[in-house]
Amino acid sequence: MNKLFILLLLCIPSICFSVEWPDIEFPEDAVVEIVAEDIKMYGYPTKTWIVKDNASQMLTAAFFKKQWKSKSDKFDEQKLGSDYVINSLQEPFLLTARIKKEYDGVTVLVGITQNIEASSNNISADQFPSPLNSNIISDIKSKDLFKNGRTVILQNKRSISENYHYYRRYFQRLGWSENTGILDVNSGKAVLMMSNGANTVDISFNKKSENVNIVFNQVMDGI
C-alpha cells in the first residue's frame, strides 16, 4: 500500500487558507523525509520532502505523472540536464517533483506551494531577470544552512534563440562560466548550464505552439 501523507491546513498571521492542501502519495518502498527548513514563496508556506527510492528515474517520473496529470490545470515534464522535472499546477497549488539519478536509484525533491494569485499574470516580472513581456508563472525560493535555491517557471513568445542568448549573455556579464550549452532551434529545445564557483544555474527552454516555456533552477552558497 502506498504511503499517504496528508498535508494539514496551514494558517499564517492575518491569512487563513480555506482550502485543503492536496494529498501527496509516495512510492511504497521509498524513504521519505520532511524538509524542516523554512521554504517560502513570497512569504507563503511551502512544504518539501526528500524522497529516496530504488526505482529508476523514468519509473519514478511515471509514478508522479500518473498521480498528478489528470488533476492538473497546467502540466509540464522535461529533462533538465540529468534530472527530470515535473510541474503540476492544481489551482491554487503548484506541485513539483525534481528527480535526480543516483547509482542505487533516485533522489526526488517534492514540493508543494500555495499560489498567492489565481492568475500568474499578477506576478511582477521585474522580480526576476527576464526578456520583455515574459509571464512569470511561479518563483519558489528555498533555504537551508548551506545552500539557497530558486526555481522559476516563465513563459513568453520570443524565439528559443532569443531566450537562450538572453540568459547566456546575462550570466556571462556577471562573470559566470558556461558549462553546457545546447541550442537546437529545429526541435525547439535548449539547455544552458553555468557556474560561478560553487554557485550553479541550469535553464531549460521548450517551445510549444507560439510560446517558449522556461524552467530556471539556481543553487547558491548559503553561507
Number of C-alpha atoms within 10 A of each C-alpha: 6 10 14 12 12 12 13 10 12 15 12 10 5 5 9 10 11 9 10 11 17 16 10 17 15 20 19 11 13 17 14 18 12 11 15 10 12 14 22 17 17 11 11 16 16 21 18 21 16 17 19 22 20 16 17 17 21 12 10 21 21 13 14 20 18 10 14 21 18 12 13 17 14 13 17 14 16 16 13 22 15 10 15 19 21 21 25 23 23 20 16 15 19 23 23 23 24 20 25 19 16 13 7 11 14 20 23 23 17 24 20 24 22 22 23 16 11 11 11 14 12 12 15 12 17 10 9 11 11 18 16 11 11 19 20 23 21 19 18 21 20 17 17 15 9 9 14 17 19 16 18 17 18 20 20 20 18 16 15 25 15 11 19 21 13 14 17 19 12 13 17 14 10 9 11 19 16 16 12 12 15 12 17 13 13 7 10 16 20 21 20 22 22 21 20 15 10 9 16 19 21 20 23 22 26 19 20 11 8 10 14 20 23 24 20 18 19 18 19 18 15 12 8
